[in-house]
Amino acid sequence: MLSKVNYKGFILPLVVGIVLWLLTPLKPATITVAGWHMFALFLATIIACITKPMPIAGVAIISYVIMIGAQIVPMASVMKGNTIVQKGALSAFADSTPWTIAMAYMIARGFVKTGLGRRIALLFVRAFGKKTLGLGYSMSFIDLIISPATPSNTARSGGVVYPIIESLAHTFGSDPKDGTERKIGSYLVYNEFQANTITSSLFMTASAPNVAAVGLAEANGVHISWFGWLAAAIVPGLIALLVVPFIIYKMYPPEIKETPNARNWAQGQLDEMGKMKNSEKVMMGIFILALVLWMLSSFMPAINATWVAFLATALLLVTGILSTKDILNETGAWNVVVWFSILIFMAGQLSATGGVIPWLQATIKSSIGGMSPMVVMAILVLVYFYSHYFFASSTAHVVAMYAPLLLIAKSAGVPVMFAAIMLGMTGAIFQSTTHYSSGPATALFAPGYVKQGEWWKMSFVLGLFYLVLYGVIGGLWMTAIGI
């Protein structure tokens, strides 16, 4: 049986790519022919990530084949003596960023396989589950704890937290099938959606779009460390985690306010699980080790962040927590390695050899001359945030717009590290907008606990809150710590 391909999705990317290619004789003089062809192919690829003729990895592979077949880039690197004159296409898979995120996926699989993620969730419910508001905070803190090593925020919300929420909702007779969703389920589901948004903004490794942003920043000469991201995000992120569950509780109050049975339910579930298994203890140790080493890698060049991710995966294999089959079956990880490696390489080629990026910088700088850098930054954040209403994938949105917006900010005189991290965090919080904004949104909206109109209304209000919190308070905090 043939796989389904959305051939209509190829039309717009092909038209744009071919037209730009044919306009090569009219290109700016400072851009090379190969650079212009790469620009045409890259833009067509980004559009295809939006129109989705096939999954993004498939789009990337097709672009990779065209890039080499059209001789824009050679397959192997071109050497002159011991010096690389031109990077070859195979070097795309030597970039460390996609491999970091792939190995972090393995750590997340270990959480699920050992049951450690579920145990942590139940412990929080037992500790804070006396009231519905307490349950809301419990779900937020569960997401927070496992987020640093769970780049699939869909797996985090849909695979770990939502099953707990669903069980709690049914325990208290809350089910959208019989119209009782507002008893408790609606509040917990929507609160988890926003909690997932916030935790995704806190850690570089908490969602795939974050890592995409970091890779694109690197391709444009900006290195964002793991701790550097956390240092910038920690103040607005923690404020949001403390305030948002209460805002939702007032804006969208559950009918059931007291939940004494939740603690008994959690204890019963923990009793069924039994004492903490050795596999869970080992998993916890490896997780803590990875976090400590990731933080140290921001200060100690001898510790490489990608090596840390590989180390954690190797330890999971050696201890038997994961098998080689588990590693090979982690399709999300290998998906990232394929498409993200290719797109980062293409973006890097635009910047390094084609002359496209310098030309864009000069053009943008002349068009925004005289405008305050912070005004430009504010406009870019607003455009980036609200344009997500037109995207059904956070990753596709980041791939499409992050690098151009970073380029504009740099040309306007915005401190480049400030712009890179602010846009990175915006790429996390814009998933708060719609019920189709991201994987977590789709997973949590599908059961029907929250109506679409309610989802959009509350998301709009919280979106304004995030923009002020991250843009103003977060911006002041980043300035205070010297970013």
N, C-alpha and C positions, 0 to 999 in steps of 0.2 A: 504493500500500500504506500502510495506517494505521500510525503509530508506536505502539509498545507503551506502555501506561499501566498502572501498578499501582493500579487503582482502590481496592483494599482498603487501600492506604496512606493514603487520604484519610479513612477512617472515624474514627480516633482524633483527628486534628487538628480535624475538623469538629465532633465531639461536644464536645471541650474548648472550642473557640472559641464555639460556639453557647450552651453552658451558661453560660459566663462572661458572654457578651453579655446573656443573659436575666437574669442576676443584677445588672444595672446598678442597679436600685432599692436594692440592699443594699450598694452600694459604700461605702467609707469616705468621710466627708464632705469630706476634704481632696483627694480625687481628682476631677477634672472628668469629665463624661460622655464627652467625646472621649478623655480620658486612659485611662479604663477600657476603652473600645472598642479603643483602640490596644493596650492590654495584652492583651486577649482575642485580637486578631489576631496580635500578636507571638508570644504563647505557642503559638498554633495553628501558626504558621509554623515555629517552632523544632521542634515535635514532628514536623511534616511533613519537616523536614530529616533526622530520624532514621528515620521510617517509609518515606521515599523513594517516594512515589507516582510521582515523576519526578525527574530531576536537579534539583539545588538551584536552578539558575538559573530553571527553569520554575516551581518553588514560589514563588520570590521575585517573579516577574512576576505570578502570580495574586494574591499578597498585595498587591502594588502596585496592581493594578486594584481590588481590594476596598477598599483604604484610601481611594482617591480616590472610587470609586463610592458608598461609604457616607458620604462627606463628612466623614471623620475629619480629613483634610488636604486643602486646596484644591490644584488642579493648579499654579497660579502663586502666587508669594509675595504676601501681602497687605501693601500699603504704607499708611502714614499719613504723608504728607509725604515726606520722604526716609528714613524709618525703616521697616524691615521689622517688621511687627507679628507676622506668622506666616509661617514658611517654607513655600513650596510644594513639592509632591512632585517637581517637576522639579529642584529644588536638590539632590536626592539624588545626582545625577550630577556635582555640583561638588566632592564630597569628594575630597581629594587622595590618600588612602591606597590605594583600589583602583587608581587610575591609576599610582601608583608601582609596585605589584606587576605590573600589566599590562606596563609598559615593561620591567621586569626580565625578564619572560618573553621579550621580544624579544632581550635580551642573551644569554640562555641559548640561544636559537635560533641566534644567531651562532656560539656555541661549537661547536655540533653541525655546522652547515653548513660552516664553514671547516675542520673537522677539528682545530681547536686543542685541544679537550677530549681527543680520542684521543691526540694527540701528547704532551700533558702526562702522560697515563696511562702511555704506553709509556716515557717518559723516567724515570719513577719506578720502573717495573718493572726497567729496565736498571740503575738505580743501586742498588736495594735488593733485587734478586731472587735473591740467592745462596741464601737460606734461605726456607723457607715462612713463618716468622715475619716476615721482612723483606718478603715479598710482602704479608702482612697489613697491615703498617704502610704499605706503598706504596699500597694501596687506600684506606686511611684518609686519607692525605695528599692523594691525588687528589681525594677527595670534599671535603676541607677547602678546597683551592685554588679550586675552581669554585663552592663553595656560596654565597659572598656575593652572587653575581649569578644564582643559579639557584633561584628560589622554588619551582619544581616539583621537590621532592626525589625524586619518582617518575622524572622525566626524568633526574635526576642519577644515580640508582642504576641504573635500568633501561636508560637510553639511553647512558650513558657508561661506567660502571664495570662493570656486569654483562657486557657483551660481551667485555671484556678478561678477566674472571674465567673465563668459559665457555671462551674460547680457551686459556687457561693450563691449565684443568682437563683439557681434551681432549688437550693436548700431553703431559700426564703420565698419560694413561690413566685419568682419573677421570670417571665418567659414571654417574648414577643408573639409567640404563637397563640396565646390566649389573652393578649392585651394587657398583661401585667408587667410589662418591661420597666415602667417607671417606678416600680416598688424599690428596686435597688440596682438592677442590671444596667439600665441606661446610664446612670451616673458613673458606675465603675468602668464601663466600656469606654465612654467618652473621656473620662479622666485618664485612662491608660493611653489613649491616643495622644493626648497632650503631653503626658509624662514621657512617652516614647520620643516625641518631638524634642522635648527639653534635653533628655539624656543624649540624644543624637547630636546635640550641639556641644555637649560638654567634652567629649573625647574624640580625638582624631580617628580612633579606631572603632567608634561606636556606630558608624554607618558607612556604606559604600560611597555615597556622594561626597562625604568628607575626604576620603582617600583620593577620590577623583580630583577634588579641588587641590589637595596637596600635591598630587602629581603634576597637574597643570601649572601650579605655581612654580614647581621645580623646573619645569620645561621653560619657564620664563625667567629663570634666574633667582627665584625666591625660595629659600629653604625654610620650611615650617617644621620645627621639632615637635615631638609628642608632648613634651612638657610645656613648650611654648604655647601650643594650642590650649592646653588645659589652664595654664596661667591666665590667659586672656578670657576664657569662657567661664571660669569658676564663679566669679561674682554674679553676673547675670543669670547663670545657670542655676546656682543654688537658690537665689532669690525666687526664681520662677518655680522651682520645685517646692518651695515652702509656701508660696502664695497661690499658685494656680489651682491646686485641689480645692482650696477654700473658695476661690472665685467661682469655680464650676458648681460647688456645693450650694452657693447662694443663687447663682444664675439658673441652675438646673437641678433643684433640690429633689432628692429621692424621697419617696413616700415613707420608707422605713428609715428611721434615724438611729435606732438602737439595735445592735446586732450581737447580743451576748452569745447566741448559739454558734457564731462564726468561730469563736475560740475553741469551743468543744469540737466543732467539725474539723478544724485544723489539727487539733490534738489527735482525733481519731485517725485522720489520714497519716499523721506522723507515726502513730502506733502501728499502722499497717505496713509502713515502710520499714519499721524496726530501727535498730541502732544504726548510726552512720557507718556505712560500709568502708572498707579499706580503699576501694576505688574512688569513693567520694573524697576521702581525706587526701589521697594522692593528687586528685584533680584540683582540690583547693590549694595544695602546696604549689603545684605547677602554675596555677593562675596567679597566685601572689608573687611568685618568683618572676613571672613575665612582667607583671605590673611594675615591680621594683626596678627591674633591668630596663624597661622602657623609659621610666623616669630618669634613671641614671644616664641613659644614652643621650639625653638632651644636654648633659654637662660633660660627659666623658667620651671623647671621640673614639676611644678604643673599643667602646661597646656600640655595636651597630644594631639599630632597631630591627632591621630585617633578619639579622642573625638571631636576635632574641626570639622572634616569631618562629624561626626554623628550630631553634633549640627547644622551645616549648612543644612543638609538634614531635620532635625526635623523642623527647621524654615521654610523651603520651604513647608513642609506639613501644618504647623500651619497657614501660611499665605495664603494657597490655591494655591500657584504657581504650586505645584505638587500635584497630588492625590495619594492615596495609589495604585491605578491601574497603574499610571505612574511608581511608584517605582518597582512594581512587573513585569512590562513589560520591564524594563531596562535589557535586557538579557546579554548585554556586561558586566555589573557589576557582575551579579551572576555567569557568566562564569569565571571571574577572581577569585572570592571567591573560587570556586570549584577547579580549576586546580592549581592555584598558592598556595593555602593553602596546598594541598597535596605535591607538589614538594618541597616547603620550608621545610615541615616536614621531608620528606625523606632525603634532603640534611643535615638537622640538625642532624638526626640520624647517618648519616655517620660520622659526626664530633664529636658527643657527646659520642657514646657508642660502635661503631664498631671497632675503631682503624684504619679505612681506611685512614682518613685524616692525622693523625700523621705519618703513614707509607709512604704516598705519600710525605709529607713534607721532611722526612728524605731522601727518594730516590732522590727527585729533588735537594735537597740541595747538595748532594754528586756529582750529575752530572754536576752542574753549578758552582762548587767551583772555585773561583778565578776570575770569570767574574764580571765586574763592575755592581752594581745594576741598574744604569741608562741605561746602554747598554741593560741589560736584559729587562728593562721596555720598551725601544724603540722597541725592537724586538717583544715583546708581543703586543704592540699597532698596529704595522704593520701587524702582523699575524691576529690579531682580526679584523682589518679594512678590509683587502683584502680578508679574507676568507668569507666575506659576499656575494661575487659573487656566492657562492654556496648555499646561503640560500634565501628562498622566504618569510621569516618571521623574523622580527627583534626580536620578543619575543622568538621564538624558538632558534635563534642564541645565545641570551643572556643566556637562560636556559642551553644550551649545553656547552658554553665555558667560561662564566664569572667566575664561581667559580674555575675551574681548573687554569685559568690564574692568578687569584688573589692569589691562593695558590703558584704558581710558583714565582710570584713577592715577596711574603712574604718570601719564602725560600731563595731568592736571596739577601735579606736584604733591599728591597725597603720599605720605610715607608708605613705602611699598609693603612693608610687613604689616602695618596697620590695615591697609586695604586688603591684603591677601587673607588675613584672618577674619576681618569683618565680613567680607564676602563669603568666606568659608562657613561662618556661623549662620549667615543669612540663608545659605544653601541647605542648612539643616532645619531652621525654623519655618521656612516657607512650606514645608510639608503640612503645617497646621491648617492650611487653607480649605481644602475640599475633601470630599469623601473618595476622590479618585487620585489624590495628590501623590500617593506613594503606596508601597506594599502594605505597611501597617494600616493605612487608611482603608484600603480595600478589604483587608482581612477583618478589621473590626467593624466596618459598616455592614458587611454582608449578612451577619446574623439577624439584623433588623431591630436591634435594641434602640437605635437612635434614628429618628426620621431625618430625611435629607434637609428639609427646611431648618430644623433645629440645629443640625450639624453646621450648616453654612452660617446661620445667624451667630451662633456662639463662636465659631471660628473667626468670623470677621472681628468681633469684639476682642478676642484674645490675640488676633493678629496685630491690632493697634497696640495692645499691651506689650507684645514682644518687640515691636519696632521701637517703642520708647525705652523699654528695658535694655535691650541689646544695643540699640543705636546710640542712646544718650548715656545711660548709666554705664553700659558696657564700654562705650567709647571713652568716657571719662576715666574709667578704671584702667583701660589699656594705656591711655596717656600717662596716668599716674605711675604705672610700672615701667614706663619707658618704651612701649611698643610704638 
